[in-house]
Amino acid sequence: MFKLIGLLLLSNFIFAADILDKLIKMDKTNEVAQIQIPPKRFEYNDDVPDAQKFTAVIRKGALLQDLDGENYYQANANFVIRVREVESGSFYSFVIDKNNKARLVCLSTDIQRIDNIVNLTPKKINFSKENFEYRKIDVNKILVLNTMLTSGTHFFNFYEDASAHSSMGLNIEASFKNQELIPFALTMSFNRISGEILSWDYANLGMKLFKTINFESGNKLIFSAEAQRSLYGQANLGENSISLIENKFSLGATYQFGNWLLGLEASKERLFIPADINLVDNNLENTNQYQTSYLLKLGYSFDIQL
């Protein structure tokens, strides 16, 4: 009897030991997976060839990131500080603190490089690294609002030998500062067209996709593609007062220097003439075609913290 009990205890011990050994191995496997640290987005190394160190002004409101690229901060004022390119020609620069360590990264568009510190005004710029102040922010809640006045030329070939029509308008574009996938903006425009055969007031709503190229000077070149549809339109076409709307597709390029914007846009517009207008009696033709127009834009960009 005692032998049987002993054998049962021994077998249970061996079985338990085997399970424990397997659990330990599983735990070790999981532990290896758990202690793997994902690489930082930005690694600071002293031996990066051609990466330049220089003195710069970090502008008030400039966006900063930690080296992980997870947290965002904003400079409280203008500061003179040492920076170094992440690599030669990079759009990012390391911010070097008083201990000669890189803890933050800043876009080059938010840095103004200086060669002669004597020309700076002490009242507006802080020279002390120890007092470099910034606050943590949610970069996804910074709204970029572009407002632009437009002047355009429209070629409506509804009549033979029709002359070009001119327009004046206001464009408003709203987008978020940080868009990692496909940058886009919601757009609205208010326009007035006047000419020989058509005078037209209308409002459009649309969406714009854009691609930004950053320069070392801090300026930007922005290429865009946009689609719009009229929300409202009232026009005088010949002797008829009509409701008139359009579909519009456009390609454009905008140069941003500081907060100022200067842009050009080429568009194709399809105007929808109401069905109760007799095209033959009014000598109208080509109404089912897209018409060509060109716009010149001048405006200003605002950053709004939500």
C-alpha positions in Angstrom: 0.0 0.0 0.0 2.8 2.4 1.0 4.7 1.5 -2.1 1.7 2.3 -4.3 1.3 5.7 -2.6 5.0 6.3 -3.1 4.8 5.5 -6.8 1.8 7.8 -7.3 3.6 10.6 -5.5 6.8 10.1 -7.5 4.9 10.0 -10.8 2.9 13.2 -9.9 6.2 14.9 -9.0 7.8 14.0 -12.3 4.7 15.1 -14.2 4.6 18.4 -12.3 8.3 19.0 -12.8 7.8 18.4 -16.6 5.0 21.0 -16.7 7.1 23.4 -14.7 10.0 23.0 -17.0 7.8 23.7 -20.0 6.3 26.8 -18.3 9.8 28.1 -17.6 10.8 27.6 -21.2 7.6 29.4 -22.4 8.2 32.2 -20.0 11.7 32.6 -21.2 10.5 32.7 -24.8 7.8 35.3 -24.0 10.3 37.3 -21.9 12.6 37.6 -24.9 9.8 39.0 -26.9 8.7 41.3 -24.2 12.1 42.9 -23.6 12.6 43.8 -27.2 12.7 47.6 -27.4 11.5 49.2 -30.6 14.1 51.4 -32.2 13.7 55.2 -31.7 12.6 57.2 -34.7 15.7 59.4 -34.4 19.1 58.1 -33.2 21.7 60.7 -32.3 25.2 59.7 -33.3 28.3 61.9 -33.2 29.9 60.2 -36.2 27.4 61.3 -38.9 29.4 62.6 -41.9 28.5 66.0 -43.3 25.7 66.6 -40.7 26.2 70.3 -39.8 25.9 71.9 -36.4 24.9 75.5 -36.3 23.3 78.2 -34.2 19.6 78.8 -35.0 16.5 80.6 -33.8 13.7 78.2 -32.9 10.6 80.2 -33.6 7.8 80.7 -31.2 5.2 78.1 -31.8 7.6 75.7 -33.5 6.7 72.0 -33.3 9.2 69.7 -31.5 9.3 65.9 -31.1 11.1 63.6 -28.7 13.4 61.1 -30.2 10.8 58.4 -30.2 8.6 60.5 -32.4 5.6 59.9 -30.1 5.2 63.1 -28.1 5.0 66.6 -29.5 5.9 70.0 -27.9 5.7 73.6 -28.8 8.2 76.4 -28.2 6.8 79.1 -25.9 9.0 81.9 -27.4 11.8 82.6 -29.8 15.1 80.9 -28.6 18.7 80.9 -29.8 20.0 77.4 -29.5 22.5 75.0 -31.0 21.1 72.4 -33.5 22.5 69.7 -35.7 21.0 68.1 -38.8 19.8 64.5 -38.3 21.7 63.8 -41.5 23.1 65.9 -44.3 20.2 67.7 -46.0 17.6 66.3 -43.7 14.4 68.2 -43.0 14.8 67.5 -39.3 17.4 68.8 -36.8 18.4 67.7 -33.3 18.0 70.4 -30.6 21.2 70.3 -28.5 20.7 71.2 -24.8 23.1 72.8 -22.3 24.6 69.4 -21.6 25.4 68.8 -25.3 22.8 66.1 -25.6 20.0 65.8 -28.2 16.7 65.3 -26.6 14.3 66.9 -29.1 13.9 67.1 -32.9 12.6 70.1 -34.8 11.5 70.5 -38.4 13.9 72.7 -40.4 11.0 74.9 -41.4 10.6 75.9 -37.8 14.3 76.9 -37.5 15.8 80.1 -38.7 19.6 79.6 -39.3 21.8 82.5 -38.1 25.4 83.3 -39.0 25.7 86.6 -37.0 24.1 86.6 -33.6 24.9 90.4 -33.2 22.1 91.3 -35.6 19.4 89.8 -33.3 17.2 91.8 -31.0 17.6 90.7 -27.3 14.1 91.9 -26.4 12.5 89.4 -28.8 14.9 86.4 -28.5 16.0 84.5 -25.5 19.8 83.7 -25.5 19.8 81.3 -22.5 19.7 77.6 -23.2 18.8 77.0 -19.6 15.5 78.9 -20.1 14.5 77.1 -23.3 10.8 76.5 -22.6 8.3 74.4 -24.4 5.0 72.7 -23.6 3.6 69.3 -24.6 0.7 69.5 -27.1 -1.6 67.3 -29.2 -0.3 68.0 -32.7 -3.5 66.4 -34.1 -5.4 69.4 -32.7 -3.6 72.1 -34.6 -5.8 73.4 -37.4 -4.1 75.1 -40.4 -6.4 77.7 -42.0 -5.5 79.2 -45.4 -7.4 82.2 -46.6 -6.7 83.5 -50.2 -8.1 86.1 -52.5 -8.4 85.0 -56.1 -8.4 86.6 -59.5 -9.3 84.5 -62.5 -9.9 84.3 -66.2 -12.6 81.9 -67.5 -13.1 80.8 -71.1 -16.7 79.9 -71.6 -17.4 78.9 -75.2 -21.2 78.9 -75.1 -21.2 81.4 -78.0 -19.1 81.7 -81.0 -16.2 84.1 -80.5 -17.1 84.6 -76.9 -14.7 86.7 -74.9 -13.0 85.6 -71.7 -14.8 86.3 -68.4 -13.0 87.6 -65.2 -13.6 86.6 -61.6 -12.9 87.7 -58.1 -13.2 85.4 -55.1 -12.3 84.2 -51.6 -10.9 80.7 -50.9 -10.8 79.1 -47.5 -8.9 75.9 -46.8 -8.8 73.9 -43.5 -6.5 71.0 -42.7 -4.7 69.5 -39.7 -1.0 70.2 -39.1 0.0 66.5 -38.7 -1.2 64.2 -41.5 1.0 61.2 -42.0 -1.0 59.3 -44.6 -2.6 61.4 -47.4 -2.6 65.1 -46.6 -5.9 66.7 -47.5 -7.9 69.9 -46.8 -11.6 70.8 -46.9 -12.1 73.8 -49.2 -14.8 76.5 -49.7 -14.8 79.3 -52.2 -17.1 82.3 -52.8 -16.8 83.7 -56.3 -18.2 86.3 -58.7 -17.8 86.0 -62.4 -18.6 88.9 -64.8 -18.4 89.1 -68.6 -20.2 89.6 -71.9 -22.7 86.7 -71.7 -22.6 85.6 -68.1 -22.6 87.2 -64.6 -22.6 84.7 -61.8 -22.4 84.5 -58.0 -21.7 81.1 -56.5 -20.3 79.2 -53.6 -18.4 75.9 -53.9 -17.5 73.2 -51.4 -14.7 70.6 -52.0 -11.7 68.6 -51.0 -8.0 69.1 -51.9 -5.2 66.6 -51.8 -1.7 68.1 -51.5 2.0 67.3 -51.4 4.5 69.7 -49.7 8.1 70.2 -50.5 10.1 71.8 -47.7 13.2 74.0 -48.4 16.1 74.8 -46.0 15.0 78.4 -46.0 11.8 77.3 -44.3 9.7 78.1 -47.4 7.4 75.5 -49.0 6.2 74.5 -52.4 2.8 72.8 -52.3 1.3 70.9 -55.2 -2.4 70.1 -55.1 -5.4 68.4 -56.8 -8.9 69.6 -56.0 -12.5 68.7 -56.7 -15.4 71.1 -55.9 -19.2 71.2 -56.3 -21.5 74.2 -56.1 -23.7 74.7 -53.0 -25.3 77.8 -54.4 -25.3 79.6 -57.7 -27.3 82.5 -59.2 -26.6 83.9 -62.6 -27.7 86.1 -65.5 -27.1 84.2 -68.8 -28.0 86.4 -71.7 -31.5 87.6 -70.9 -32.2 84.7 -68.5 -31.9 84.8 -64.7 -31.2 81.2 -63.7 -29.9 79.0 -60.9 -26.5 77.8 -62.0 -24.1 75.3 -60.4 -20.9 73.6 -61.5 -18.5 70.7 -61.0 -14.9 71.8 -60.9 -11.6 69.9 -61.0 -8.2 71.7 -60.7 -4.5 71.3 -60.4 -2.4 74.0 -58.6 0.9 75.0 -57.1 1.4 77.3 -54.1 4.6 78.8 -52.8 4.5 79.6 -49.0 7.1 82.1 -47.7 6.6 82.5 -43.9 2.8 82.6 -43.6 2.2 84.2 -46.9 0.8 82.2 -49.9 1.1 82.8 -53.6 -0.5 80.3 -55.9 -1.6 79.4 -59.5 -4.4 77.1 -60.4 -5.7 75.6 -63.7 -9.2 74.3 -63.7 -11.9 72.5 -65.8 -15.5 73.6 -65.0 -18.7 71.9 -66.1 -21.7 74.3 -65.8 -25.1 72.8 -65.5 -27.6 74.9 -67.5 -31.2 74.4 -66.1 -33.4 72.1 -68.3 -36.0 74.7 -68.8 -33.6 77.0 -70.8 -34.0 76.4 -74.5 -30.4 76.2 -75.8 -31.3 76.7 -79.5 -33.5 79.8 -78.9 -30.7 81.3 -76.7 -28.0 80.3 -79.2 -26.1 78.3 -76.6 -23.7 75.5 -77.5 -21.0 73.3 -75.9 -23.0 73.4 -72.6 -22.1 69.7 -71.9 -18.3 70.4 -72.1 -15.8 71.3 -69.5 -14.6 74.9 -69.7 -11.1 76.1 -68.9 -10.2 78.7 -66.3 -7.0 80.0 -64.6 -6.7 81.5 -61.1 -4.1 83.6 -59.3 -4.2 83.3 -55.5 -2.7 85.5 -52.8 -3.3 84.7 -49.1 -2.2 84.0 -45.6 -1.9 80.9 -43.4 -2.9 80.6 -39.8 -2.2 77.9 -37.2 -5.1 77.5 -34.7 -4.7 75.4 -31.5 -8.0 73.6 -30.9 
